[in-house]
Amino acid sequence: MNKKFRLFGIDRSSKQIKTLKKRHPNLKVSLKIKDITKRNYKIQNADLIYTQAVLMHISETKNRFNYALHNILKSSKNHIIFIENWKSHHFLDEINKIIKNNQRFKSYKIYFIKLYKDRSVKAVILSKSILPFPKLINYDQLLQGESLRTH
């Protein structure tokens, strides 16, 4: 990786952070315990935010899922990559609501890609830039015949 990159990560579980450090002892990343499911929670701003199998585990109870999404969008300077279980929430509806109701997010474009190694894994990319990926128009592009099972 580029030596100029500064990496940081957050999780609300100290156990998860300990597991990461144990599995990847040479990983150069600043880690902190934070809970992004709280309303208007401040996360360090970043050029790129990446989640993998994070948001899919957050319940919609007490708007926790919506707060987490909103906090992530608020902290992004340019790009967000989500790799999640697309059946667990209606991600596209929630992202579109946040973008529609917040002027500062209007410049985001929504894309999706299938990862080249495992074509069943799909990523949603929000970007303030025009990217060479297909635009995500509807949720069927992500589900591809599977059922949405929100919780």
C-alpha positions as CSV (number, residue, x, y, z in Angstrom):
1,M,0.0,0.0,0.0
2,N,1.0,3.6,-0.5
3,K,3.0,4.7,2.5
4,K,1.2,8.1,2.4
5,F,-2.1,6.4,3.3
6,R,-3.3,6.7,6.9
7,L,-5.5,3.9,7.8
8,F,-7.9,3.8,10.8
9,G,-10.7,1.5,11.8
10,I,-13.5,1.5,14.3
11,D,-15.7,-1.1,16.0
12,R,-17.9,-0.9,19.0
13,S,-16.4,-4.1,20.3
14,S,-13.0,-4.2,22.0
15,K,-13.1,-8.0,21.5
16,Q,-13.3,-7.5,17.7
17,I,-10.4,-5.1,17.7
18,K,-8.3,-7.6,19.8
19,T,-9.2,-10.3,17.3
20,L,-8.1,-8.1,14.4
21,K,-4.8,-7.3,16.1
22,K,-4.2,-11.0,16.8
23,R,-5.0,-12.1,13.2
24,H,-3.0,-9.2,11.6
25,P,-0.2,-8.2,14.0
26,N,1.7,-6.3,11.3
27,L,-1.3,-4.2,10.2
28,K,-0.5,-0.5,10.5
29,V,-3.8,1.0,11.4
30,S,-5.2,3.2,14.2
31,L,-8.1,1.4,15.9
32,K,-10.7,2.9,18.2
33,I,-13.9,1.8,19.9
34,K,-16.8,3.8,18.6
35,D,-20.5,3.2,18.1
36,I,-21.7,4.5,14.7
37,T,-25.3,3.6,15.5
38,K,-25.8,6.7,17.7
39,R,-27.5,9.7,16.2
40,N,-25.1,12.3,14.8
41,Y,-22.1,10.4,16.0
42,K,-18.8,12.0,14.8
43,I,-16.5,9.7,12.9
44,Q,-13.1,10.9,11.6
45,N,-13.5,12.1,8.0
46,A,-11.9,10.0,5.3
47,D,-11.4,10.0,1.6
48,L,-12.5,6.4,1.4
49,I,-14.8,4.5,3.8
50,Y,-15.1,0.7,3.5
51,T,-17.5,-1.7,5.2
52,Q,-17.7,-5.4,4.8
53,A,-20.3,-7.4,6.7
54,V,-20.8,-4.5,9.1
55,L,-24.1,-2.8,8.5
56,M,-25.9,-6.1,7.8
57,H,-25.7,-6.9,11.5
58,I,-27.2,-3.6,12.7
59,S,-30.8,-3.7,13.6
60,E,-33.4,-1.2,12.5
61,T,-34.6,-0.8,16.1
62,K,-34.5,2.8,17.3
63,N,-33.2,3.9,13.9
64,R,-29.7,2.4,14.6
65,F,-29.3,1.2,11.0
66,N,-30.3,4.6,9.6
67,Y,-28.0,6.5,12.0
68,A,-25.1,4.3,11.1
69,L,-25.6,4.9,7.4
70,H,-26.0,8.6,7.9
71,N,-22.9,8.8,10.0
72,I,-20.9,7.0,7.4
73,L,-22.1,9.4,4.6
74,K,-21.4,12.4,6.8
75,S,-17.8,11.2,7.3
76,S,-17.0,10.5,3.7
77,K,-15.0,13.0,1.7
78,N,-15.2,11.2,-1.6
79,H,-16.0,7.4,-1.7
80,I,-17.8,4.7,0.2
81,I,-17.6,1.0,-0.6
82,F,-20.2,-1.3,1.0
83,I,-19.9,-5.1,0.8
84,E,-22.8,-6.4,2.7
85,N,-25.5,-9.0,2.8
86,W,-27.9,-7.1,0.5
87,K,-30.9,-9.2,1.8
88,S,-30.7,-7.9,5.4
89,H,-31.8,-4.3,4.8
90,H,-33.2,-2.3,1.9
91,F,-29.9,-0.4,1.6
92,L,-30.8,1.4,-1.6
93,D,-34.0,2.9,-0.2
94,E,-32.2,4.0,2.9
95,I,-29.3,5.5,1.1
96,N,-31.6,7.3,-1.4
97,K,-33.7,8.8,1.5
98,I,-30.5,10.1,3.2
99,I,-29.3,11.6,0.0
100,K,-32.7,13.2,-0.9
101,N,-33.2,14.7,2.6
102,N,-29.6,16.2,3.0
103,Q,-28.4,18.8,0.5
104,R,-24.7,18.0,1.4
105,F,-25.1,14.4,0.0
106,K,-26.7,15.4,-3.3
107,S,-23.4,15.0,-5.2
108,Y,-23.2,11.2,-4.5
109,K,-23.6,8.8,-7.4
110,I,-24.5,5.2,-6.6
111,Y,-22.7,2.4,-8.5
112,F,-22.4,-1.4,-8.1
113,I,-19.9,-4.0,-9.2
114,K,-19.5,-7.7,-9.0
115,L,-16.1,-8.6,-7.7
116,Y,-14.0,-10.4,-10.2
117,K,-12.9,-13.3,-8.0
118,D,-16.4,-14.2,-6.7
119,R,-19.1,-12.8,-9.0
120,S,-21.7,-13.5,-6.3
121,V,-20.2,-10.8,-4.1
122,K,-21.5,-7.4,-5.1
123,A,-20.2,-4.0,-3.9
124,V,-22.2,-0.8,-3.7
125,I,-20.0,2.3,-4.3
126,L,-21.1,5.8,-3.4
127,S,-18.9,8.4,-5.0
128,K,-18.8,12.1,-5.5
129,S,-16.9,11.4,-8.7
130,I,-18.0,9.9,-12.0
131,L,-16.7,6.3,-12.0
132,P,-16.5,3.6,-14.8
133,F,-19.0,1.3,-13.1
134,P,-22.7,0.5,-13.7
135,K,-25.1,2.8,-11.9
136,L,-27.3,1.1,-9.3
137,I,-30.8,1.8,-10.5
138,N,-32.9,-0.7,-8.6
139,Y,-32.5,-3.3,-5.9
140,D,-33.0,-6.2,-8.2
141,Q,-29.5,-5.6,-9.5
142,L,-28.2,-6.5,-6.1
143,L,-30.6,-9.2,-5.1
144,Q,-30.6,-11.0,-8.5
145,G,-33.5,-13.3,-7.7
146,E,-33.0,-13.5,-3.9
147,S,-35.5,-12.3,-1.4
148,L,-35.1,-9.2,0.7
149,R,-35.5,-10.1,4.4
150,T,-35.2,-7.0,6.5
151,H,-35.1,-7.3,10.3
